[in-house]
Amino acid sequence: MTTKSLVSISDYKVDDYNRILQLASEFEANSYQNLLHGRVIATLFFEPSTRTRLSFESAINRLRGRVIGFADIGTTSSTKGESLHDSIRMVASYCDLIVMRHPLEGAAKYASEISPVPIINAGDGANQHPTQTLLDMYSILKTQGTLHNLKITLIGDLKYGRTVHSLIMAMMNYNPTFYFVSPPELKLPNEYKQTLAKHNIAYSEHADMQEVLDISDIVYMTRVQKERFSDPMEYEKTKNLYVLKNDMLTHTKENMKILHPLPRVNEISMCVDASPKAYYFEQAKNGVYARQAIICHLLGINI
Ligand code: CP
């Protein structure tokens, strides 16, 4: 199948990013429209989600589309042994577009190769989360006024954090400087560092977040991805290493913004929520507009 899908953030080029960010801004101004009337979109969540699934469903409902799907694999025939192949072939015959989250890296790519309708990757294991990246980019653009030449600090689980991987691949198009803060066990995989080096993108690695907070435009906090660890002791060792607190923000840039894809566990103290630098709840809200833009872009719907 050669149907256009969104599997990896690298499927899109800067022109696509610009188009989606522009559309997201138009949807933010007018989120309730009749653009998906008569369309059926399936949301298949083989792994838990709050924001991604519900913001997709809100995005579709606001555009008068219909949603089918599941949030719990336990209610599906996967429990009887049905393969991903057969599930996708079946569901594709019931809908115009599939939004899919799956624990296996590469599952969305596989689905896109066998599906006659477009697939949107809503997260595949530790690999990619491209729609999160587009809402992150929209949030960065809204708060910084530009995507270019920013100092972006990513903190926490850089090994398993799929939102980190996608964001790096997209933002490297805008001449950023990246600061990667993690424990040794959760460092950014080498393949991403090699790509950055190949494109002459500046980056440095740190163990202490205080070294880079004050020079950052964006601080992107992440949760340690408990579900990806094979050894629970490794998770216990790393889970509370980075906790952002209000007193750490004193000398940060005035327009610095704190992002987090959420869910938060302990990485950001709740006292930070009231800071004008905390942007993570607005960021999650931006997901509705970014996802409306992505759906319309993929289905070729003009607004
Ligand atoms: N950011 C994100 O993917 O959140 P959910 O896991 O709740 O969808």
Residues whose N, C-alpha, C, O or C-beta is under 5 A from the ligand:
A	BS01	CP	P48 S49 T50 R51 T52 R53 P261 L262 P263
